[in-house]
Amino acid sequence: MSNELTVEQRMATPLPKRAWLVVGTFSLSLLLYVDRVCISAAEGPLSGELDLSREQMGWVMSAFALGYALFQAPSGWLADRYGPRLVLTLVVVFWSIFTGLTAAATGLISLLVVRFLFGAGEAGAFPGIARAVYAWIPMRERGLVQGINFSGGRLGAAFALPLMGLLIDALGWRGSFVLLMVIGFVWAIAWFAWFRNDPADHPGITTEELALIASDRQRAGRSDDAGATSLLPFSRSANLYLLSAQYFCSNFTFFFCLTWLFPHLKQTYQLTSTHAGFLAAAPFVAGAIGNWFAGWLVDSIYRRGKWEGSRRWPAIIGFVLAAVGVAGCAAAGSAISAVAWLSVAVFGADMTLAPSWSVCIDVGRRRAGLMSGVMNMTGNLGSFLTGIAFPYLQLWTGSDRTFFYVAAALNLLAVAAWMGIDPRKSVEANS
């Protein structure tokens, strides 16, 4: 009888407020990648209507990545300075406007400008999330939370590829971008109404939950506050350089799936849009699973008292899998085998995300937004190169295999980078 009462009491207990925070950040990650990948699904009708070549579409896709990369660090600084409540609200409104304005593009130049500014808007998302996670999530839960957040992006991309094809058939590619703009506005309003920068300011949060959050969160040192706007500690941080280098390698692999996988499968294996869309979704589902697994693994190792190993070994395992996967894709002889190998690669590449962002929060602390922004900026320079490297390497060498061999080599270099990353050494130690 007492056991039955305990179950009833547990069922009646509301979700902690930090769980609702994760619902919000997960949904933002989902929206982020739906908006991002829709250009790939619309590549056929869009390029046909605007008379764009394959190489020109490569520049369009890379224009997003360049804007996204260049505005990472400024967005992270803004999140640290003004808080993720205001900053995430504004960046979602901003990028949603340019999602809608994609529908107004009339040619290459207008499309390049709109997609660059769309990328600049999206740049603030993950640094803002990182700053919110620092304030709300205890250290022992951060690996899983980061895994959940990034899995939202992978699931968003997975669902978007087949669903955008149906949406484009129903509304046209221009109407589809307008609908996504409206959805972004709705998220921004809900976030601003619910979230608070300090969990202590949130109505309804319990004293028990506040105590739990405070008991397992790094305290900021004096230099952490006094030097909050100084870049000098970052310039001295070996962690930052190594994190940025390995994130460049990770994004070089993953961004191929966001940009060229769908048209590559469709053209190379003569598939219909629907068939290519469902096959192209598989690596993103694998990536979501990789995020969940790595998040669990990070927290599991951390709870055993191995802080450094909890970040390092999931990332190293992930990069080895990514290298094997992209090398296997180069030798694939069918669409299914190519997608299977890429699924291994993306599973591995996404295993590196939870440890990467956890280390940014570990060492950045109150400057987690700027720390993660710099890492993400460098990483997305890798994305920028992917968008143009795939078509140009194919043009110069006569084979798409060259791209996959380059990606495999970069993943192995990232393994070496992780051997030098130390989550115990904060940025303030360089002040």
C-alpha positions as CSV (number, residue, x, y, z in Angstrom):
1,M,0.0,0.0,0.0
2,S,2.8,2.4,0.9
3,N,4.5,1.6,-2.5
4,E,1.3,2.4,-4.3
5,L,1.1,5.7,-2.5
6,T,4.7,6.5,-3.4
7,V,4.0,5.9,-7.1
8,E,0.9,8.1,-6.9
9,Q,3.0,10.8,-5.2
10,R,5.6,10.6,-7.9
11,M,3.0,10.9,-10.6
12,A,1.6,13.9,-9.0
13,T,5.0,15.6,-8.7
14,P,5.3,18.3,-11.4
15,L,8.4,18.3,-13.7
16,P,11.2,20.5,-12.3
17,K,11.5,23.9,-14.0
18,R,14.9,23.0,-15.4
19,A,13.2,20.1,-17.3
20,W,10.9,22.6,-18.9
21,L,14.0,24.7,-19.8
22,V,15.3,21.6,-21.7
23,V,11.9,21.3,-23.5
24,G,12.4,24.9,-24.7
25,T,16.0,24.6,-25.8
26,F,15.2,21.2,-27.5
27,S,12.4,22.8,-29.5
28,L,14.7,25.7,-30.4
29,S,17.3,23.3,-31.7
30,L,14.6,21.5,-33.6
31,L,13.4,24.8,-35.2
32,L,17.0,25.9,-35.9
33,Y,17.7,22.9,-38.1
34,V,14.3,22.8,-39.8
35,D,14.9,26.4,-40.9
36,R,18.5,25.6,-41.9
37,V,18.0,22.4,-43.9
38,C,14.9,23.6,-45.9
39,I,17.3,25.2,-48.4
40,S,18.6,21.8,-49.3
41,A,15.1,20.3,-49.7
42,A,14.2,23.3,-51.9
43,E,17.4,23.2,-54.0
44,G,15.8,21.7,-57.1
45,P,12.8,24.1,-57.6
46,L,14.7,27.1,-56.2
47,S,17.7,26.7,-58.4
48,G,15.5,26.0,-61.4
49,E,13.3,29.1,-60.9
50,L,16.3,31.4,-60.2
51,D,18.5,29.7,-62.9
52,L,21.4,28.9,-60.5
53,S,24.2,26.4,-61.2
54,R,25.5,23.7,-58.8
55,E,28.5,25.8,-57.9
56,Q,26.3,28.9,-57.3
57,M,24.1,26.9,-55.0
58,G,27.3,25.9,-53.2
59,W,28.0,29.6,-52.5
60,V,24.4,30.1,-51.4
61,M,24.7,27.3,-48.8
62,S,28.1,28.5,-47.7
63,A,26.8,32.1,-47.3
64,F,24.7,30.9,-44.4
65,A,27.6,29.2,-42.8
66,L,29.8,32.3,-43.2
67,G,27.2,34.5,-41.5
68,Y,26.7,31.9,-38.8
69,A,30.4,31.6,-38.2
70,L,31.3,35.3,-38.1
71,F,28.6,36.2,-35.6
72,Q,29.1,33.4,-33.1
73,A,31.5,35.2,-30.8
74,P,29.6,38.5,-30.8
75,S,26.3,36.6,-30.1
76,G,28.0,34.7,-27.3
77,W,29.3,38.0,-25.7
78,L,25.7,39.4,-25.9
79,A,24.3,36.3,-24.2
80,D,26.8,36.7,-21.4
81,R,26.2,40.5,-21.2
82,Y,22.4,40.7,-21.5
83,G,21.3,37.2,-20.7
84,P,19.8,34.5,-22.9
85,R,16.2,35.6,-22.2
86,L,16.5,38.7,-24.3
87,V,19.2,37.6,-26.7
88,L,17.5,34.3,-27.7
89,T,14.2,36.1,-28.2
90,L,15.8,38.7,-30.5
91,V,17.9,36.3,-32.5
92,V,15.0,34.0,-33.2
93,V,12.9,36.9,-34.4
94,F,15.8,38.2,-36.5
95,W,16.5,34.8,-38.3
96,S,12.8,34.2,-38.7
97,I,12.5,37.4,-40.7
98,F,15.2,36.3,-43.0
99,T,13.8,32.9,-43.3
100,G,10.7,34.5,-44.7
101,L,12.7,36.9,-46.9
102,T,14.3,33.9,-48.6
103,A,10.9,33.6,-50.3
104,A,11.4,37.1,-51.8
105,A,14.8,36.3,-53.5
106,T,15.0,37.1,-57.2
107,G,18.5,35.9,-58.0
108,L,21.9,34.9,-56.8
109,I,22.9,38.2,-55.1
110,S,19.6,38.7,-53.2
111,L,19.8,35.0,-52.1
112,L,23.4,35.3,-50.9
113,V,22.5,38.4,-48.8
114,V,19.4,36.9,-47.3
115,R,21.1,33.6,-46.4
116,F,24.2,35.4,-45.0
117,L,21.9,37.4,-42.6
118,F,19.8,34.4,-41.8
119,G,23.0,32.6,-40.7
120,A,24.0,35.7,-38.7
121,G,20.7,35.5,-36.8
122,E,21.0,31.7,-36.1
123,A,24.5,32.3,-34.7
124,G,23.1,33.4,-31.4
125,A,21.2,30.2,-30.7
126,F,23.7,27.7,-29.2
127,P,25.8,30.3,-27.4
128,G,22.6,31.6,-25.8
129,I,21.6,28.0,-24.9
130,A,25.0,27.4,-23.4
131,R,24.6,30.4,-21.1
132,A,21.2,29.3,-20.0
133,V,22.5,25.8,-19.3
134,Y,25.3,27.2,-17.1
135,A,22.7,29.1,-15.0
136,W,20.1,26.4,-14.8
137,I,21.7,22.9,-15.1
138,P,23.9,21.2,-12.5
139,M,27.2,19.8,-13.8
140,R,26.2,16.2,-13.4
141,E,23.3,16.7,-15.8
142,R,25.0,18.8,-18.5
143,G,26.2,16.0,-20.7
144,L,22.7,14.5,-21.2
145,V,21.1,18.0,-21.5
146,Q,23.6,18.9,-24.3
147,G,22.9,15.6,-26.0
148,I,19.1,16.2,-25.8
149,N,19.5,19.8,-27.2
150,F,21.7,18.8,-30.1
151,S,19.5,15.8,-30.9
152,G,16.7,18.3,-31.5
153,G,18.6,19.7,-34.4
154,R,19.2,16.2,-35.9
155,L,15.6,15.2,-35.6
156,G,14.5,18.6,-37.0
157,A,16.8,18.0,-40.0
158,A,15.6,14.4,-40.4
159,F,11.9,15.3,-40.4
160,A,12.4,18.4,-42.5
161,L,13.9,16.7,-45.5
162,P,10.9,14.5,-46.3
163,L,8.3,16.9,-44.9
164,M,9.7,19.9,-46.7
165,G,9.3,18.0,-50.0
166,L,5.6,17.6,-49.2
167,L,5.3,21.2,-48.0
168,I,6.9,22.5,-51.1
169,D,4.5,20.5,-53.2
170,A,1.6,22.0,-51.3
171,L,2.7,25.6,-50.8
172,G,5.7,26.1,-53.2
173,W,9.2,26.8,-52.0
174,R,8.4,30.4,-51.3
175,G,5.3,29.7,-49.2
176,S,7.1,27.1,-47.2
177,F,9.7,29.7,-46.1
178,V,7.0,32.1,-45.0
179,L,5.3,29.5,-42.9
180,L,8.6,28.7,-41.1
181,M,9.0,32.4,-40.3
182,V,5.6,32.5,-38.5
183,I,6.6,29.4,-36.4
184,G,9.7,31.2,-35.3
185,F,7.8,34.2,-34.1
186,V,5.6,32.0,-32.0
187,W,8.6,30.3,-30.3
188,A,10.2,33.7,-29.5
189,I,7.0,35.0,-27.8
190,A,6.7,31.8,-25.7
191,W,10.4,31.9,-24.6
192,F,10.3,35.5,-23.5
193,A,7.2,34.9,-21.5
194,W,8.5,31.8,-19.7
195,F,12.3,32.0,-19.2
196,R,14.3,33.9,-16.6
197,N,18.1,34.4,-16.7
198,D,18.4,33.5,-13.1
199,P,16.4,30.4,-12.0
200,A,15.8,32.2,-8.6
201,D,13.6,34.7,-10.5
202,H,11.4,32.1,-12.0
203,P,7.9,32.0,-10.4
204,G,7.0,28.6,-9.1
205,I,10.5,27.1,-8.8
206,T,11.1,25.3,-5.5
207,T,13.7,26.1,-2.9
208,E,14.8,22.4,-3.2
209,E,15.4,22.7,-6.9
210,L,17.3,26.0,-6.5
211,A,19.5,24.4,-3.9
212,L,20.2,21.4,-6.2
213,I,21.2,23.7,-9.0
214,A,23.5,25.8,-6.8
215,S,25.1,22.8,-5.2
216,D,26.6,21.5,-8.4
217,R,27.5,24.6,-10.4
218,Q,30.9,26.2,-10.7
219,R,31.3,29.4,-8.8
220,A,32.6,32.4,-10.7
221,G,35.9,33.8,-9.4
222,R,36.6,37.5,-9.0
223,S,38.4,37.6,-12.3
224,D,35.5,35.9,-13.9
225,D,33.3,38.9,-13.1
226,A,35.9,41.7,-13.4
227,G,37.2,40.6,-16.8
228,A,33.8,39.6,-18.3
229,T,34.4,41.8,-21.3
230,S,38.1,41.1,-21.8
231,L,39.4,38.8,-24.5
232,L,42.9,38.4,-23.1
233,P,42.1,35.3,-21.0
234,F,40.7,33.6,-24.1
235,S,43.8,34.4,-26.2
236,R,45.8,32.5,-23.6
237,S,43.5,29.5,-23.4
238,A,44.9,26.3,-25.0
239,N,41.6,24.7,-24.4
240,L,39.9,27.3,-26.7
241,Y,42.3,26.7,-29.6
242,L,42.0,22.9,-29.4
243,L,38.2,23.0,-28.9
244,S,37.9,25.2,-32.0
245,A,40.1,23.0,-34.1
246,Q,38.3,19.8,-33.3
247,Y,34.9,21.5,-33.9
248,F,36.1,22.6,-37.3
249,C,36.7,19.0,-38.2
250,S,33.3,17.8,-36.8
251,N,31.4,20.5,-38.8
252,F,33.2,19.7,-42.0
253,T,31.7,16.2,-41.9
254,F,28.2,17.1,-40.6
255,F,27.5,20.1,-42.8
256,F,27.7,17.9,-45.9
257,C,24.5,16.2,-44.7
258,L,22.8,19.5,-44.2
259,T,23.7,20.8,-47.7
260,W,24.8,18.3,-50.3
261,L,23.6,14.9,-49.2
262,F,20.0,15.2,-50.5
263,P,21.0,16.5,-54.0
264,H,24.0,14.1,-54.0
265,L,21.8,11.0,-53.4
266,K,19.1,12.2,-55.9
267,Q,21.5,12.9,-58.7
268,T,24.1,10.1,-58.2
269,Y,21.6,7.3,-57.7
270,Q,18.8,8.7,-59.8
271,L,16.3,8.8,-56.9
272,T,13.0,10.6,-56.6
273,S,12.8,13.6,-54.2
274,T,10.7,11.5,-51.8
275,H,13.0,8.5,-51.8
276,A,16.1,10.8,-51.5
277,G,14.5,12.7,-48.6
278,F,13.8,9.6,-46.6
279,L,17.2,8.1,-47.1
280,A,18.9,11.5,-46.3
281,A,17.0,11.6,-43.0
282,A,18.7,8.4,-41.8
283,P,22.1,10.0,-40.8
284,F,20.2,12.7,-38.8
285,V,18.4,10.1,-36.8
286,A,21.7,8.3,-36.2
287,G,23.1,11.7,-35.1
288,A,20.2,12.1,-32.6
289,I,21.0,8.7,-31.2
290,G,24.7,9.6,-31.0
291,N,23.8,12.7,-29.1
292,W,21.7,10.8,-26.5
293,F,24.3,8.1,-26.1
294,A,27.2,10.5,-25.7
295,G,25.2,12.7,-23.3
296,W,24.5,9.6,-21.1
297,L,28.1,8.5,-21.4
298,V,29.5,11.9,-20.4
299,D,27.4,12.0,-17.3
300,S,28.0,8.4,-16.4
301,I,31.8,8.7,-16.5
302,Y,31.6,12.1,-14.7
303,R,29.6,10.5,-11.8
304,R,32.5,8.0,-11.4
305,G,34.7,11.0,-10.5
306,K,36.5,11.2,-13.9
307,W,35.8,14.7,-15.0
308,E,38.5,14.9,-17.7
309,G,37.8,11.4,-19.1
310,S,34.0,12.1,-19.2
311,R,34.7,14.8,-21.8
312,R,37.7,13.3,-23.6
313,W,36.8,9.6,-24.3
314,P,33.3,10.0,-25.8
315,A,34.7,12.6,-28.2
316,I,37.7,10.5,-29.2
317,I,35.4,7.4,-29.8
318,G,33.1,9.7,-31.8
319,F,35.8,11.0,-34.1
320,V,37.2,7.6,-34.8
321,L,33.7,6.4,-35.8
322,A,33.3,9.5,-38.0
323,A,36.6,8.9,-39.8
324,V,35.6,5.2,-40.5
325,G,32.1,6.3,-41.7
326,V,33.2,8.9,-44.2
327,A,35.9,6.7,-45.6
328,G,33.4,3.9,-46.0
329,C,31.0,6.3,-47.8
330,A,33.7,7.0,-50.3
331,A,33.7,3.3,-51.3
332,A,29.9,2.9,-51.3
333,G,28.4,1.4,-54.4
334,S,24.7,2.1,-53.7
335,A,22.5,4.7,-52.1
336,I,21.7,2.5,-49.1
337,S,25.3,1.6,-48.4
338,A,26.3,5.3,-48.7
339,V,23.6,6.3,-46.3
340,A,24.6,3.5,-43.9
341,W,28.2,4.6,-43.8
342,L,27.2,8.2,-43.4
343,S,24.9,7.2,-40.5
344,V,28.0,5.7,-38.8
345,A,29.9,8.9,-39.5
346,V,27.2,11.3,-38.2
347,F,26.6,9.1,-35.1
348,G,30.3,9.5,-34.3
349,A,30.5,13.2,-35.2
350,D,27.5,13.9,-33.0
351,M,29.0,12.0,-30.1
352,T,31.6,14.8,-30.0
353,L,29.0,17.6,-29.4
354,A,28.0,16.9,-25.8
355,P,31.6,16.8,-24.6
356,S,32.6,19.8,-26.7
357,W,29.8,22.1,-25.3
358,S,30.2,20.7,-21.8
359,V,33.8,21.7,-21.8
360,C,32.9,25.2,-23.0
361,I,30.6,25.6,-20.0
362,D,33.2,23.9,-17.7
363,V,36.0,26.3,-18.6
364,G,34.0,29.4,-19.6
365,R,31.6,29.5,-16.6
366,R,30.0,32.9,-16.6
367,R,31.6,33.5,-20.0
368,A,30.2,30.2,-21.4
369,G,28.4,32.2,-24.1
370,L,31.6,33.8,-25.5
371,M,33.6,30.6,-25.1
372,S,31.1,28.5,-27.0
373,G,30.6,31.3,-29.5
374,V,34.3,31.3,-30.4
375,M,34.4,27.5,-30.7
376,N,31.2,27.5,-32.8
377,M,32.6,30.3,-35.0
378,T,35.7,28.3,-35.9
379,G,33.6,25.1,-36.4
380,N,31.3,26.8,-38.8
381,L,34.2,28.0,-40.9
382,G,34.4,24.2,-41.5
383,S,30.8,24.3,-42.5
384,F,31.5,27.2,-44.9
385,L,34.3,25.3,-46.6
386,T,32.1,22.2,-46.9
387,G,29.4,24.0,-48.8
388,I,31.9,25.0,-51.6
389,A,34.5,22.2,-51.2
390,F,32.1,19.4,-52.2
391,P,31.2,20.7,-55.6
392,Y,34.6,22.2,-56.4
393,L,36.6,19.1,-55.3
394,Q,34.3,17.1,-57.5
395,L,34.9,19.5,-60.4
396,W,38.7,19.6,-60.0
397,T,39.3,15.9,-59.4
398,G,36.4,14.4,-61.3
399,S,35.4,12.4,-58.2
400,D,33.3,13.0,-55.1
401,R,35.6,10.5,-53.2
402,T,38.2,13.2,-52.6
403,F,35.8,15.1,-50.3
404,F,35.2,12.1,-48.1
405,Y,38.9,11.3,-47.8
406,V,39.6,14.9,-46.7
407,A,36.8,14.6,-44.1
408,A,38.3,11.3,-42.8
409,A,41.7,12.9,-42.3
410,L,40.2,15.9,-40.4
411,N,38.4,13.6,-38.1
412,L,41.7,11.8,-37.2
413,L,43.3,15.2,-36.5
414,A,40.5,16.0,-34.1
415,V,41.4,12.9,-32.1
416,A,44.9,14.4,-31.5
417,A,43.3,17.7,-30.4
418,W,41.2,16.0,-27.7
419,M,44.4,14.6,-26.1
420,G,45.3,18.1,-25.1
421,I,41.9,19.4,-23.9
422,D,41.5,19.8,-20.1
423,P,38.1,20.7,-18.8
424,R,39.5,21.5,-15.3
425,K,41.4,24.5,-16.5
426,S,39.0,27.5,-16.6
427,V,39.4,30.6,-18.7
428,E,39.8,32.6,-15.5
429,A,43.1,30.8,-14.8
430,N,44.5,32.7,-17.7
431,S,43.4,36.1,-16.4
